[in-house]
Amino acid sequence: MLDTISLLLVIIGAINWLLVGVFQFDLVAWIFGGQGAIISRIIYTLVGAAGLWCISLLFKRNNH
């Protein structure tokens, strides 16, 4: 379950960075009131933590 949630957060982060890179538009900041808003900072922190967790997925063995 944690793997799936982390992967979803990383995908959200990747989409946000795509928007920043292509359109200079930060969707998270726009939705939650700017980059400095506490909820935006929480989202950024969760996405970053999820990215770190997803590193472990590189080393998991797939038993399928």
mmCIF file as Biopython writes it, N, C-alpha, C and O atoms, coordinates in Angstrom:
data_model
#
loop_
_atom_site.group_PDB
_atom_site.id
_atom_site.type_symbol
_atom_site.label_atom_id
_atom_site.label_alt_id
_atom_site.label_comp_id
_atom_site.label_asym_id
_atom_site.label_entity_id
_atom_site.label_seq_id
_atom_site.pdbx_PDB_ins_code
_atom_site.Cartn_x
_atom_site.Cartn_y
_atom_site.Cartn_z
_atom_site.occupancy
_atom_site.B_iso_or_equiv
_atom_site.auth_seq_id
_atom_site.auth_asym_id
_atom_site.pdbx_PDB_model_num
ATOM 1   N N  . MET A ? 1  ? 0.833  -1.204  0.000   1.0 0.0 1  A 1 
ATOM 2   C CA . MET A ? 1  ? 0.000  0.000   0.000   1.0 0.0 1  A 1 
ATOM 3   C C  . MET A ? 1  ? 0.875  1.265   0.000   1.0 0.0 1  A 1 
ATOM 4   O O  . MET A ? 1  ? 0.606  2.216   -0.733  1.0 0.0 1  A 1 
ATOM 5   N N  . LEU A ? 2  ? 1.919  1.257   0.828   1.0 0.0 2  A 1 
ATOM 6   C CA . LEU A ? 2  ? 2.820  2.413   0.876   1.0 0.0 2  A 1 
ATOM 7   C C  . LEU A ? 2  ? 3.522  2.628   -0.460  1.0 0.0 2  A 1 
ATOM 8   O O  . LEU A ? 2  ? 3.762  3.765   -0.867  1.0 0.0 2  A 1 
ATOM 9   N N  . ASP A ? 3  ? 3.849  1.531   -1.139  1.0 0.0 3  A 1 
ATOM 10  C CA . ASP A ? 3  ? 4.477  1.640   -2.456  1.0 0.0 3  A 1 
ATOM 11  C C  . ASP A ? 3  ? 3.555  2.343   -3.445  1.0 0.0 3  A 1 
ATOM 12  O O  . ASP A ? 3  ? 3.999  3.205   -4.203  1.0 0.0 3  A 1 
ATOM 13  N N  . THR A ? 4  ? 2.281  1.981   -3.441  1.0 0.0 4  A 1 
ATOM 14  C CA . THR A ? 4  ? 1.309  2.563   -4.368  1.0 0.0 4  A 1 
ATOM 15  C C  . THR A ? 4  ? 1.088  4.046   -4.075  1.0 0.0 4  A 1 
ATOM 16  O O  . THR A ? 4  ? 1.061  4.862   -4.997  1.0 0.0 4  A 1 
ATOM 17  N N  . ILE A ? 5  ? 0.933  4.394   -2.810  1.0 0.0 5  A 1 
ATOM 18  C CA . ILE A ? 5  ? 0.746  5.803   -2.438  1.0 0.0 5  A 1 
ATOM 19  C C  . ILE A ? 5  ? 1.976  6.615   -2.820  1.0 0.0 5  A 1 
ATOM 20  O O  . ILE A ? 5  ? 1.863  7.719   -3.352  1.0 0.0 5  A 1 
ATOM 21  N N  . SER A ? 6  ? 3.144  6.062   -2.545  1.0 0.0 6  A 1 
ATOM 22  C CA . SER A ? 6  ? 4.384  6.764   -2.891  1.0 0.0 6  A 1 
ATOM 23  C C  . SER A ? 6  ? 4.496  6.967   -4.392  1.0 0.0 6  A 1 
ATOM 24  O O  . SER A ? 6  ? 4.867  8.046   -4.854  1.0 0.0 6  A 1 
ATOM 25  N N  . LEU A ? 7  ? 4.177  5.938   -5.142  1.0 0.0 7  A 1 
ATOM 26  C CA . LEU A ? 7  ? 4.246  6.060   -6.598  1.0 0.0 7  A 1 
ATOM 27  C C  . LEU A ? 7  ? 3.279  7.113   -7.116  1.0 0.0 7  A 1 
ATOM 28  O O  . LEU A ? 7  ? 3.627  7.879   -8.015  1.0 0.0 7  A 1 
ATOM 29  N N  . LEU A ? 8  ? 2.081  7.164   -6.571  1.0 0.0 8  A 1 
ATOM 30  C CA . LEU A ? 8  ? 1.104  8.184   -6.981  1.0 0.0 8  A 1 
ATOM 31  C C  . LEU A ? 8  ? 1.612  9.597   -6.660  1.0 0.0 8  A 1 
ATOM 32  O O  . LEU A ? 8  ? 1.466  10.512  -7.471  1.0 0.0 8  A 1 
ATOM 33  N N  . LEU A ? 9  ? 2.206  9.767   -5.478  1.0 0.0 9  A 1 
ATOM 34  C CA . LEU A ? 9  ? 2.748  11.082  -5.120  1.0 0.0 9  A 1 
ATOM 35  C C  . LEU A ? 9  ? 3.909  11.479  -6.019  1.0 0.0 9  A 1 
ATOM 36  O O  . LEU A ? 9  ? 4.047  12.648  -6.382  1.0 0.0 9  A 1 
ATOM 37  N N  . VAL A ? 10 ? 4.740  10.515  -6.377  1.0 0.0 10 A 1 
ATOM 38  C CA . VAL A ? 10 ? 5.856  10.811  -7.285  1.0 0.0 10 A 1 
ATOM 39  C C  . VAL A ? 10 ? 5.328  11.201  -8.661  1.0 0.0 10 A 1 
ATOM 40  O O  . VAL A ? 10 ? 5.879  12.097  -9.300  1.0 0.0 10 A 1 
ATOM 41  N N  . ILE A ? 11 ? 4.286  10.553  -9.119  1.0 0.0 11 A 1 
ATOM 42  C CA . ILE A ? 11 ? 3.681  10.908  -10.408 1.0 0.0 11 A 1 
ATOM 43  C C  . ILE A ? 11 ? 3.118  12.326  -10.352 1.0 0.0 11 A 1 
ATOM 44  O O  . ILE A ? 11 ? 3.299  13.102  -11.290 1.0 0.0 11 A 1 
ATOM 45  N N  . ILE A ? 12 ? 2.442  12.667  -9.265  1.0 0.0 12 A 1 
ATOM 46  C CA . ILE A ? 12 ? 1.928  14.032  -9.099  1.0 0.0 12 A 1 
ATOM 47  C C  . ILE A ? 12 ? 3.076  15.036  -9.135  1.0 0.0 12 A 1 
ATOM 48  O O  . ILE A ? 12 ? 2.983  16.079  -9.782  1.0 0.0 12 A 1 
ATOM 49  N N  . GLY A ? 13 ? 4.154  14.710  -8.435  1.0 0.0 13 A 1 
ATOM 50  C CA . GLY A ? 13 ? 5.324  15.591  -8.443  1.0 0.0 13 A 1 
ATOM 51  C C  . GLY A ? 13 ? 5.931  15.736  -9.828  1.0 0.0 13 A 1 
ATOM 52  O O  . GLY A ? 13 ? 6.340  16.828  -10.223 1.0 0.0 13 A 1 
ATOM 53  N N  . ALA A ? 14 ? 5.990  14.634  -10.564 1.0 0.0 14 A 1 
ATOM 54  C CA . ALA A ? 14 ? 6.542  14.682  -11.917 1.0 0.0 14 A 1 
ATOM 55  C C  . ALA A ? 14 ? 5.678  15.544  -12.840 1.0 0.0 14 A 1 
ATOM 56  O O  . ALA A ? 14 ? 6.198  16.308  -13.653 1.0 0.0 14 A 1 
ATOM 57  N N  . ILE A ? 15 ? 4.379  15.418  -12.709 1.0 0.0 15 A 1 
ATOM 58  C CA . ILE A ? 15 ? 3.477  16.253  -13.521 1.0 0.0 15 A 1 
ATOM 59  C C  . ILE A ? 15 ? 3.655  17.719  -13.157 1.0 0.0 15 A 1 
ATOM 60  O O  . ILE A ? 15 ? 3.673  18.580  -14.036 1.0 0.0 15 A 1 
ATOM 61  N N  . ASN A ? 16 ? 3.787  18.007  -11.868 1.0 0.0 16 A 1 
ATOM 62  C CA . ASN A ? 16 ? 3.988  19.390  -11.443 1.0 0.0 16 A 1 
ATOM 63  C C  . ASN A ? 16 ? 5.292  19.949  -12.019 1.0 0.0 16 A 1 
ATOM 64  O O  . ASN A ? 16 ? 5.320  21.080  -12.504 1.0 0.0 16 A 1 
ATOM 65  N N  . TRP A ? 17 ? 6.376  19.156  -11.967 1.0 0.0 17 A 1 
ATOM 66  C CA . TRP A ? 17 ? 7.646  19.618  -12.531 1.0 0.0 17 A 1 
ATOM 67  C C  . TRP A ? 17 ? 7.573  19.783  -14.043 1.0 0.0 17 A 1 
ATOM 68  O O  . TRP A ? 17 ? 8.211  20.678  -14.598 1.0 0.0 17 A 1 
ATOM 69  N N  . LEU A ? 18 ? 6.806  18.935  -14.713 1.0 0.0 18 A 1 
ATOM 70  C CA . LEU A ? 18 ? 6.598  19.100  -16.151 1.0 0.0 18 A 1 
ATOM 71  C C  . LEU A ? 18 ? 5.941  20.444  -16.436 1.0 0.0 18 A 1 
ATOM 72  O O  . LEU A ? 18 ? 6.352  21.168  -17.343 1.0 0.0 18 A 1 
ATOM 73  N N  . LEU A ? 19 ? 4.917  20.769  -15.654 1.0 0.0 19 A 1 
ATOM 74  C CA . LEU A ? 19 ? 4.224  22.049  -15.834 1.0 0.0 19 A 1 
ATOM 75  C C  . LEU A ? 19 ? 5.156  23.225  -15.533 1.0 0.0 19 A 1 
ATOM 76  O O  . LEU A ? 19 ? 5.114  24.244  -16.222 1.0 0.0 19 A 1 
ATOM 77  N N  . VAL A ? 20 ? 5.993  23.084  -14.509 1.0 0.0 20 A 1 
ATOM 78  C CA . VAL A ? 20 ? 6.953  24.150  -14.183 1.0 0.0 20 A 1 
ATOM 79  C C  . VAL A ? 20 ? 7.952  24.314  -15.330 1.0 0.0 20 A 1 
ATOM 80  O O  . VAL A ? 20 ? 8.249  25.435  -15.743 1.0 0.0 20 A 1 
ATOM 81  N N  . GLY A ? 21 ? 8.463  23.205  -15.835 1.0 0.0 21 A 1 
ATOM 82  C CA . GLY A ? 21 ? 9.467  23.262  -16.893 1.0 0.0 21 A 1 
ATOM 83  C C  . GLY A ? 21 ? 8.948  23.783  -18.216 1.0 0.0 21 A 1 
ATOM 84  O O  . GLY A ? 21 ? 9.634  24.544  -18.898 1.0 0.0 21 A 1 
ATOM 85  N N  . VAL A ? 22 ? 7.749  23.382  -18.582 1.0 0.0 22 A 1 
ATOM 86  C CA . VAL A ? 22 ? 7.212  23.747  -19.894 1.0 0.0 22 A 1 
ATOM 87  C C  . VAL A ? 22 ? 6.472  25.082  -19.865 1.0 0.0 22 A 1 
ATOM 88  O O  . VAL A ? 22 ? 6.615  25.896  -20.777 1.0 0.0 22 A 1 
ATOM 89  N N  . PHE A ? 23 ? 5.687  25.301  -18.821 1.0 0.0 23 A 1 
ATOM 90  C CA . PHE A ? 23 ? 4.817  26.479  -18.784 1.0 0.0 23 A 1 
ATOM 91  C C  . PHE A ? 23 ? 5.143  27.471  -17.669 1.0 0.0 23 A 1 
ATOM 92  O O  . PHE A ? 23 ? 4.473  28.497  -17.544 1.0 0.0 23 A 1 
ATOM 93  N N  . GLN A ? 24 ? 6.163  27.180  -16.857 1.0 0.0 24 A 1 
ATOM 94  C CA . GLN A ? 24 ? 6.495  27.997  -15.688 1.0 0.0 24 A 1 
ATOM 95  C C  . GLN A ? 24 ? 5.256  28.178  -14.799 1.0 0.0 24 A 1 
ATOM 96  O O  . GLN A ? 24 ? 4.964  29.276  -14.325 1.0 0.0 24 A 1 
ATOM 97  N N  . PHE A ? 25 ? 4.546  27.079  -14.591 1.0 0.0 25 A 1 
ATOM 98  C CA . PHE A ? 25 ? 3.314  27.089  -13.802 1.0 0.0 25 A 1 
ATOM 99  C C  . PHE A ? 25 ? 3.392  26.002  -12.737 1.0 0.0 25 A 1 
ATOM 100 O O  . PHE A ? 25 ? 3.483  24.818  -13.060 1.0 0.0 25 A 1 
ATOM 101 N N  . ASP A ? 26 ? 3.358  26.401  -11.480 1.0 0.0 26 A 1 
ATOM 102 C CA . ASP A ? 26 ? 3.416  25.470  -10.360 1.0 0.0 26 A 1 
ATOM 103 C C  . ASP A ? 26 ? 1.984  25.177  -9.904  1.0 0.0 26 A 1 
ATOM 104 O O  . ASP A ? 26 ? 1.365  25.986  -9.214  1.0 0.0 26 A 1 
ATOM 105 N N  . LEU A ? 27 ? 1.476  24.026  -10.294 1.0 0.0 27 A 1 
ATOM 106 C CA . LEU A ? 27 ? 0.087  23.661  -10.002 1.0 0.0 27 A 1 
ATOM 107 C C  . LEU A ? 27 ? -0.171 23.549  -8.504  1.0 0.0 27 A 1 
ATOM 108 O O  . LEU A ? 27 ? -1.210 23.998  -8.021  1.0 0.0 27 A 1 
ATOM 109 N N  . VAL A ? 28 ? 0.760  22.956  -7.768  1.0 0.0 28 A 1 
ATOM 110 C CA . VAL A ? 28 ? 0.583  22.803  -6.321  1.0 0.0 28 A 1 
ATOM 111 C C  . VAL A ? 28 ? 0.468  24.180  -5.660  1.0 0.0 28 A 1 
ATOM 112 O O  . VAL A ? 28 ? -0.421 24.410  -4.841  1.0 0.0 28 A 1 
ATOM 113 N N  . ALA A ? 29 ? 1.367  25.081  -6.020  1.0 0.0 29 A 1 
ATOM 114 C CA . ALA A ? 29 ? 1.331  26.430  -5.445  1.0 0.0 29 A 1 
ATOM 115 C C  . ALA A ? 29 ? 0.043  27.150  -5.838  1.0 0.0 29 A 1 
ATOM 116 O O  . ALA A ? 29 ? -0.549 27.859  -5.025  1.0 0.0 29 A 1 
ATOM 117 N N  . TRP A ? 30 ? -0.380 26.969  -7.063  1.0 0.0 30 A 1 
ATOM 118 C CA . TRP A ? 30 ? -1.590 27.632  -7.539  1.0 0.0 30 A 1 
ATOM 119 C C  . TRP A ? 30 ? -2.820 27.137  -6.774  1.0 0.0 30 A 1 
ATOM 120 O O  . TRP A ? 30 ? -3.676 27.933  -6.388  1.0 0.0 30 A 1 
ATOM 121 N N  . ILE A ? 31 ? -2.904 25.835  -6.559  1.0 0.0 31 A 1 
ATOM 122 C CA . ILE A ? 31 ? -4.070 25.276  -5.873  1.0 0.0 31 A 1 
ATOM 123 C C  . ILE A ? 31 ? -4.084 25.657  -4.398  1.0 0.0 31 A 1 
ATOM 124 O O  . ILE A ? 31 ? -5.137 25.969  -3.843  1.0 0.0 31 A 1 
ATOM 125 N N  . PHE A ? 32 ? -2.909 25.629  -3.764  1.0 0.0 32 A 1 
ATOM 126 C CA . PHE A ? 32 ? -2.863 25.763  -2.313  1.0 0.0 32 A 1 
ATOM 127 C C  . PHE A ? 32 ? -2.359 27.109  -1.804  1.0 0.0 32 A 1 
ATOM 128 O O  . PHE A ? 32 ? -2.044 27.230  -0.620  1.0 0.0 32 A 1 
ATOM 129 N N  . GLY A ? 33 ? -2.274 28.111  -2.653  1.0 0.0 33 A 1 
ATOM 130 C CA . GLY A ? 33 ? -1.995 29.463  -2.177  1.0 0.0 33 A 1 
ATOM 131 C C  . GLY A ? 33 ? -0.546 29.899  -2.167  1.0 0.0 33 A 1 
ATOM 132 O O  . GLY A ? 33 ? -0.166 30.724  -1.337  1.0 0.0 33 A 1 
ATOM 133 N N  . GLY A ? 34 ? 0.266  29.380  -3.048  1.0 0.0 34 A 1 
ATOM 134 C CA . GLY A ? 34 ? 1.653  29.816  -3.155  1.0 0.0 34 A 1 
ATOM 135 C C  . GLY A ? 34 ? 2.620  28.796  -2.583  1.0 0.0 34 A 1 
ATOM 136 O O  . GLY A ? 34 ? 2.239  27.907  -1.821  1.0 0.0 34 A 1 
ATOM 137 N N  . GLN A ? 35 ? 3.893  28.947  -2.972  1.0 0.0 35 A 1 
ATOM 138 C CA . GLN A ? 35 ? 4.909  28.000  -2.533  1.0 0.0 35 A 1 
ATOM 139 C C  . GLN A ? 35 ? 5.165  28.059  -1.040  1.0 0.0 35 A 1 
ATOM 140 O O  . GLN A ? 35 ? 5.549  27.056  -0.439  1.0 0.0 35 A 1 
ATOM 141 N N  . GLY A ? 36 ? 4.959  29.215  -0.433  1.0 0.0 36 A 1 
ATOM 142 C CA . GLY A ? 36 ? 5.214  29.377  0.983   1.0 0.0 36 A 1 
ATOM 143 C C  . GLY A ? 36 ? 4.066  28.947  1.883   1.0 0.0 36 A 1 
ATOM 144 O O  . GLY A ? 36 ? 4.234  28.864  3.099   1.0 0.0 36 A 1 
ATOM 145 N N  . ALA A ? 37 ? 2.910  28.675  1.307   1.0 0.0 37 A 1 
ATOM 146 C CA . ALA A ? 37 ? 1.751  28.260  2.109   1.0 0.0 37 A 1 
ATOM 147 C C  . ALA A ? 37 ? 2.046  26.925  2.779   1.0 0.0 37 A 1 
ATOM 148 O O  . ALA A ? 37 ? 2.674  26.050  2.182   1.0 0.0 37 A 1 
ATOM 149 N N  . ILE A ? 38 ? 1.605  26.775  3.988   1.0 0.0 38 A 1 
ATOM 150 C CA . ILE A ? 38 ? 1.924  25.580  4.765   1.0 0.0 38 A 1 
ATOM 151 C C  . ILE A ? 38 ? 1.447  24.305  4.085   1.0 0.0 38 A 1 
ATOM 152 O O  . ILE A ? 38 ? 2.154  23.298  4.113   1.0 0.0 38 A 1 
ATOM 153 N N  . ILE A ? 39 ? 0.268  24.322  3.477   1.0 0.0 39 A 1 
ATOM 154 C CA . ILE A ? 39 ? -0.237 23.115  2.814   1.0 0.0 39 A 1 
ATOM 155 C C  . ILE A ? 39 ? 0.617  22.770  1.587   1.0 0.0 39 A 1 
ATOM 156 O O  . ILE A ? 39 ? 0.858  21.595  1.308   1.0 0.0 39 A 1 
ATOM 157 N N  . SER A ? 40 ? 1.075  23.794  0.857   1.0 0.0 40 A 1 
ATOM 158 C CA . SER A ? 40 ? 1.966  23.548  -0.281  1.0 0.0 40 A 1 
ATOM 159 C C  . SER A ? 40 ? 3.258  22.915  0.198   1.0 0.0 40 A 1 
ATOM 160 O O  . SER A ? 40 ? 3.754  21.970  -0.414  1.0 0.0 40 A 1 
ATOM 161 N N  . ARG A ? 41 ? 3.801  23.426  1.282   1.0 0.0 41 A 1 
ATOM 162 C CA . ARG A ? 41 ? 5.050  22.885  1.820   1.0 0.0 41 A 1 
ATOM 163 C C  . ARG A ? 41 ? 4.862  21.449  2.291   1.0 0.0 41 A 1 
ATOM 164 O O  . ARG A ? 41 ? 5.771  20.628  2.165   1.0 0.0 41 A 1 
ATOM 165 N N  . ILE A ? 42 ? 3.690  21.142  2.832   1.0 0.0 42 A 1 
ATOM 166 C CA . ILE A ? 42 ? 3.399  19.766  3.243   1.0 0.0 42 A 1 
ATOM 167 C C  . ILE A ? 42 ? 3.344  18.857  2.024   1.0 0.0 42 A 1 
ATOM 168 O O  . ILE A ? 42 ? 3.897  17.758  2.040   1.0 0.0 42 A 1 
ATOM 169 N N  . ILE A ? 43 ? 2.674  19.313  0.963   1.0 0.0 43 A 1 
ATOM 170 C CA . ILE A ? 43 ? 2.589  18.525  -0.275  1.0 0.0 43 A 1 
ATOM 171 C C  . ILE A ? 43 ? 3.981  18.296  -0.845  1.0 0.0 43 A 1 
ATOM 172 O O  . ILE A ? 43 ? 4.319  17.169  -1.207  1.0 0.0 43 A 1 
ATOM 173 N N  . TYR A ? 44 ? 4.798  19.350  -0.932  1.0 0.0 44 A 1 
ATOM 174 C CA . TYR A ? 44 ? 6.164  19.208  -1.446  1.0 0.0 44 A 1 
ATOM 175 C C  . TYR A ? 44 ? 6.957  18.216  -0.600  1.0 0.0 44 A 1 
ATOM 176 O O  . TYR A ? 44 ? 7.710  17.407  -1.143  1.0 0.0 44 A 1 
ATOM 177 N N  . THR A ? 45 ? 6.799  18.269  0.714   1.0 0.0 45 A 1 
ATOM 178 C CA . THR A ? 45 ? 7.507  17.361  1.618   1.0 0.0 45 A 1 
ATOM 179 C C  . THR A ? 45 ? 7.052  15.922  1.414   1.0 0.0 45 A 1 
ATOM 180 O O  . THR A ? 45 ? 7.876  15.008  1.379   1.0 0.0 45 A 1 
ATOM 181 N N  . LEU A ? 46 ? 5.743  15.719  1.280   1.0 0.0 46 A 1 
ATOM 182 C CA . LEU A ? 46 ? 5.228  14.372  1.049   1.0 0.0 46 A 1 
ATOM 183 C C  . LEU A ? 46 ? 5.707  13.807  -0.284  1.0 0.0 46 A 1 
ATOM 184 O O  . LEU A ? 46 ? 6.062  12.631  -0.372  1.0 0.0 46 A 1 
ATOM 185 N N  . VAL A ? 47 ? 5.717  14.639  -1.316  1.0 0.0 47 A 1 
ATOM 186 C CA . VAL A ? 47 ? 6.190  14.189  -2.628  1.0 0.0 47 A 1 
ATOM 187 C C  . VAL A ? 47 ? 7.673  13.836  -2.559  1.0 0.0 47 A 1 
ATOM 188 O O  . VAL A ? 47 ? 8.099  12.827  -3.119  1.0 0.0 47 A 1 
ATOM 189 N N  . GLY A ? 48 ? 8.457  14.665  -1.875  1.0 0.0 48 A 1 
ATOM 190 C CA . GLY A ? 48 ? 9.878  14.379  -1.721  1.0 0.0 48 A 1 
ATOM 191 C C  . GLY A ? 48 ? 10.127 13.107  -0.935  1.0 0.0 48 A 1 
ATOM 192 O O  . GLY A ? 48 ? 10.982 12.306  -1.312  1.0 0.0 48 A 1 
ATOM 193 N N  . ALA A ? 49 ? 9.396  12.906  0.151   1.0 0.0 49 A 1 
ATOM 194 C CA . ALA A ? 49 ? 9.533  11.682  0.947   1.0 0.0 49 A 1 
ATOM 195 C C  . ALA A ? 49 ? 9.121  10.460  0.125   1.0 0.0 49 A 1 
ATOM 196 O O  . ALA A ? 49 ? 9.744  9.402   0.217   1.0 0.0 49 A 1 
ATOM 197 N N  . ALA A ? 50 ? 8.075  10.615  -0.670  1.0 0.0 50 A 1 
ATOM 198 C CA . ALA A ? 50 ? 7.630  9.514   -1.536  1.0 0.0 50 A 1 
ATOM 199 C C  . ALA A ? 50 ? 8.708  9.174   -2.562  1.0 0.0 50 A 1 
ATOM 200 O O  . ALA A ? 50 ? 8.935  8.004   -2.869  1.0 0.0 50 A 1 
ATOM 201 N N  . GLY A ? 51 ? 9.366  10.197  -3.087  1.0 0.0 51 A 1 
ATOM 202 C CA . GLY A ? 51 ? 10.458 9.964   -4.030  1.0 0.0 51 A 1 
ATOM 203 C C  . GLY A ? 51 ? 11.587 9.175   -3.390  1.0 0.0 51 A 1 
ATOM 204 O O  . GLY A ? 51 ? 12.146 8.266   -4.004  1.0 0.0 51 A 1 
ATOM 205 N N  . LEU A ? 52 ? 11.920 9.527   -2.157  1.0 0.0 52 A 1 
ATOM 206 C CA . LEU A ? 52 ? 12.956 8.780   -1.441  1.0 0.0 52 A 1 
ATOM 207 C C  . LEU A ? 52 ? 12.520 7.336   -1.203  1.0 0.0 52 A 1 
ATOM 208 O O  . LEU A ? 52 ? 13.321 6.411   -1.336  1.0 0.0 52 A 1 
ATOM 209 N N  . TRP A ? 53 ? 11.253 7.146   -0.851  1.0 0.0 53 A 1 
ATOM 210 C CA . TRP A ? 53 ? 10.745 5.792   -0.636  1.0 0.0 53 A 1 
ATOM 211 C C  . TRP A ? 53 ? 10.813 4.976   -1.926  1.0 0.0 53 A 1 
ATOM 212 O O  . TRP A ? 53 ? 11.121 3.784   -1.897  1.0 0.0 53 A 1 
ATOM 213 N N  . CYS A ? 54 ? 10.524 5.621   -3.055  1.0 0.0 54 A 1 
ATOM 214 C CA . CYS A ? 54 ? 10.515 4.910   -4.338  1.0 0.0 54 A 1 
ATOM 215 C C  . CYS A ? 54 ? 11.906 4.432   -4.749  1.0 0.0 54 A 1 
ATOM 216 O O  . CYS A ? 54 ? 12.028 3.543   -5.593  1.0 0.0 54 A 1 
ATOM 217 N N  . ILE A ? 55 ? 12.942 5.003   -4.170  1.0 0.0 55 A 1 
ATOM 218 C CA . ILE A ? 55 ? 14.286 4.481   -4.428  1.0 0.0 55 A 1 
ATOM 219 C C  . ILE A ? 55 ? 14.347 3.017   -4.013  1.0 0.0 55 A 1 
ATOM 220 O O  . ILE A ? 55 ? 14.998 2.209   -4.674  1.0 0.0 55 A 1 
ATOM 221 N N  . SER A ? 56 ? 13.669 2.673   -2.917  1.0 0.0 56 A 1 
ATOM 222 C CA . SER A ? 56 ? 13.675 1.280   -2.445  1.0 0.0 56 A 1 
ATOM 223 C C  . SER A ? 56 ? 13.019 0.340   -3.453  1.0 0.0 56 A 1 
ATOM 224 O O  . SER A ? 56 ? 13.329 -0.851  -3.485  1.0 0.0 56 A 1 
ATOM 225 N N  . LEU A ? 57 ? 12.114 0.870   -4.273  1.0 0.0 57 A 1 
ATOM 226 C CA . LEU A ? 57 ? 11.458 0.022   -5.274  1.0 0.0 57 A 1 
ATOM 227 C C  . LEU A ? 57 ? 12.443 -0.480  -6.321  1.0 0.0 57 A 1 
ATOM 228 O O  . LEU A ? 57 ? 12.223 -1.525  -6.935  1.0 0.0 57 A 1 
ATOM 229 N N  . LEU A ? 58 ? 13.527 0.261   -6.525  1.0 0.0 58 A 1 
ATOM 230 C CA . LEU A ? 58 ? 14.547 -0.173  -7.482  1.0 0.0 58 A 1 
ATOM 231 C C  . LEU A ? 58 ? 15.228 -1.462  -7.035  1.0 0.0 58 A 1 
ATOM 232 O O  . LEU A ? 58 ? 15.729 -2.224  -7.862  1.0 0.0 58 A 1 
ATOM 233 N N  . PHE A ? 59 ? 15.247 -1.702  -5.739  1.0 0.0 59 A 1 
ATOM 234 C CA . PHE A ? 59 ? 15.990 -2.828  -5.196  1.0 0.0 59 A 1 
ATOM 235 C C  . PHE A ? 59 ? 15.095 -3.979  -4.731  1.0 0.0 59 A 1 
ATOM 236 O O  . PHE A ? 59 ? 15.594 -4.989  -4.234  1.0 0.0 59 A 1 
ATOM 237 N N  . LYS A ? 60 ? 13.783 -3.834  -4.891  1.0 0.0 60 A 1 
ATOM 238 C CA . LYS A ? 60 ? 12.859 -4.907  -4.512  1.0 0.0 60 A 1 
ATOM 239 C C  . LYS A ? 60 ? 12.885 -5.995  -5.587  1.0 0.0 60 A 1 
ATOM 240 O O  . LYS A ? 60 ? 12.974 -5.718  -6.783  1.0 0.0 60 A 1 
ATOM 241 N N  . ARG A ? 61 ? 12.806 -7.200  -5.133  1.0 0.0 61 A 1 
ATOM 242 C CA . ARG A ? 61 ? 12.728 -8.323  -6.066  1.0 0.0 61 A 1 
ATOM 243 C C  . ARG A ? 61 ? 11.273 -8.564  -6.446  1.0 0.0 61 A 1 
ATOM 244 O O  . ARG A ? 61 ? 10.392 -8.584  -5.586  1.0 0.0 61 A 1 
ATOM 245 N N  . ASN A ? 62 ? 11.035 -8.741  -7.697  1.0 0.0 62 A 1 
ATOM 246 C CA . ASN A ? 62 ? 9.693  -9.034  -8.192  1.0 0.0 62 A 1 
ATOM 247 C C  . ASN A ? 62 ? 9.522  -10.536 -8.272  1.0 0.0 62 A 1 
ATOM 248 O O  . ASN A ? 62 ? 10.253 -11.203 -9.004  1.0 0.0 62 A 1 
ATOM 249 N N  . ASN A ? 63 ? 8.577  -11.076 -7.536  1.0 0.0 63 A 1 
ATOM 250 C CA . ASN A ? 63 ? 8.379  -12.529 -7.488  1.0 0.0 63 A 1 
ATOM 251 C C  . ASN A ? 63 ? 7.384  -13.022 -8.528  1.0 0.0 63 A 1 
ATOM 252 O O  . ASN A ? 63 ? 6.862  -14.128 -8.389  1.0 0.0 63 A 1 
ATOM 253 N N  . HIS A ? 64 ? 7.111  -12.254 -9.545  1.0 0.0 64 A 1 
ATOM 254 C CA . HIS A ? 64 ? 6.150  -12.675 -10.572 1.0 0.0 64 A 1 
ATOM 255 C C  . HIS A ? 64 ? 6.853  -13.371 -11.698 1.0 0.0 64 A 1 
ATOM 256 O O  . HIS A ? 64 ? 6.210  -13.798 -12.657 1.0 0.0 64 A 1 
#
